[in-house]
Amino acid sequence: MAIRKFQNASGFFIRLLLFGLTVFLSQVASADAAPAGKVSAKRLVTENGMTVVLQEAHSLPVVNIQMIIKAGAVLDPEEKAGLAHLTASLLDEGTATRSSIQIADAIDFIGAELSTRGGDDYASASLRVLKKDLAAGLDLLSDILTRPSFPEPELQRIRQEILGQLIAEKDEPSTVADKAFNQIVFGAHPYHRPTEGTEQTLPTIARADVARFYDQHYRPNNTIMTIVGDITESETVDFLKTYFGSWPQKLIPTATFPPAAGLEKPTVKLIDKDLTQANMILGHLGIDRRNPDYYAVTVMNYILGGGGFASRLMTNLRDNQGLAYSINSHFQAGAFPGSFSVSLQTRNAAAQQAIDGVLAELRKIRTLPVTDRELGETQAYLIGSFPLRMDTSAKIAGLLAQIEYYNLGLDYAERYPKLIGSVTKTDIRRVAQKYLDPDHLALVVVAKQDEAKIREN
């Protein structure tokens, strides 16, 4: 994924020295630190419709900003897959008043960090800057978001970079398997497409397509901004009016997508490559992030295969039977139902035995209760590790953006321990039966097929 990120660590630290050597020596080691578990944010809405979530944190003279623009790859026309990603990648490659080099030099001069990114559900931009340079940082951030020029030479360069990445990915077995798996699981839903597009679609995207996509979706009333750091509410209001107040809102077109239908029967795709080990992924349609069963599914999946060396799949297939070099299970929960998948690698000759072992574990967790110890240790880990998602201002800004995007409520951090702690063994068995279906799986195997000998039914 193409990301432009400008940073100059030495410049950042030099400016910290201006606040005193004592402050530098005591705080530079945790220059983005924030009190773990402390979230007390406020929500604001600007006159032009941008949702802003602010958390003041005055212990350090730093401000972190995270922005979500609802302009993800799900909005790409099928024949121009990669358009949203290309648009996001070009935001910091030139504006009406600055070239890409001038943007890079300006960020470097104040020792800040600025990045843009395209994703499936939304695009994002982030800024990290010293408080004294906040005005300059916001001027740059607003410039790339409200006045990008999408220069043709930069478009050609970024497109070639992405095409080069796509070609290189053909030699990465796990990526080949993932792409084939998504095409099977998601059918006509946009999630079946690679976010970056394909070798066929990218060359068809012209500058006019990028400009049109930007004009339709990059609007303040389609944007969430989270701000965490050394800034007050009154300062925030003034900065927003100065740097984003003239950004015109616009009616955003309503997008509709064909739903991803579940598989009617097991589907197997075998991809032959001269490899010493098999790369496999199996699974089916999963849940979206707003599903009320998300927390029970999280606990269930940690026990099944999401908990690393603490999970059943790792313990039984890797440690006890030696059938996998690595193995994990994952629910990808986004704005729409994502996938449930189990990914594993093993030697070619053990591939079918490993698949059978995965299926056995899926059936086991659907039919037999998990143990008190499994449940207790999983809940303790998930609750205990949650503060690590809030131990820096940058992480808090990212978490607040997700909370706002998924409408989880600003008290989410306080409610999370209860949401996880209230999951019962009965809940786990219920969601396992509801969201795991070992009889209707997609299976993709990238391997030397004459050695793997995979059953196709």
Number of C-alpha atoms within 10 A of each C-alpha: 15 18 15 18 16 18 20 14 12 11 15 20 14 13 16 21 15 10 11 10 11 9 13 18 11 10 15 15 9 12 18 20 19 22 14 15 15 15 22 13 17 14 13 17 15 15 15 17 19 21 21 23 23 23 23 18 22 15 14 20 19 25 26 25 25 27 23 25 23 23 27 24 27 26 21 20 13 16 14 18 26 31 29 31 29 26 26 30 24 26 26 29 24 22 22 13 12 19 17 17 12 14 22 21 14 17 23 19 13 21 24 24 22 24 20 25 24 27 20 23 20 22 23 21 21 22 24 25 24 23 18 14 16 22 15 16 24 20 14 22 26 17 21 26 21 22 16 22 19 24 17 12 10 16 20 13 11 17 21 14 13 21 19 12 14 18 12 10 13 12 11 12 19 19 15 17 24 18 14 21 26 23 17 22 27 23 17 16 19 25 21 19 23 19 23 25 24 18 15 11 16 20 15 13 17 14 16 11 15 19 14 11 17 21 13 14 22 22 23 25 22 19 21 23 26 28 30 29 27 20 19 14 13 9 11 15 15 12 16 18 15 14 17 21 19 13 19 14 17 16 10 14 8 5 7 9 11 10 13 19 13 15 18 9 11 15 19 18 16 19 16 14 15 11 15 13 22 28 27 25 24 26 26 28 26 22 21 19 18 15 14 10 17 18 20 24 26 21 24 28 24 24 25 28 25 22 21 17 15 16 20 24 29 26 17 16 22 19 14 10 12 14 24 23 14 16 25 22 25 19 24 16 17 17 16 21 20 22 23 22 24 22 20 27 23 24 19 22 20 19 26 18 16 23 21 11 16 25 16 13 17 21 16 15 22 21 12 11 16 19 10 11 9 19 20 12 13 23 23 14 12 18 16 11 11 15 16 12 16 23 18 20 28 26 19 29 26 23 19 29 23 16 17 19 18 14 11 15 12 17 12 15 21 13 13 15 16 12 15 20 19 13 19 18 18 12 18 26 20 19 20 22 16 12 17 21 18 19 13 16 24 24 24 25 30 27 29 21 19 11 16 22 15 20 8 10 7
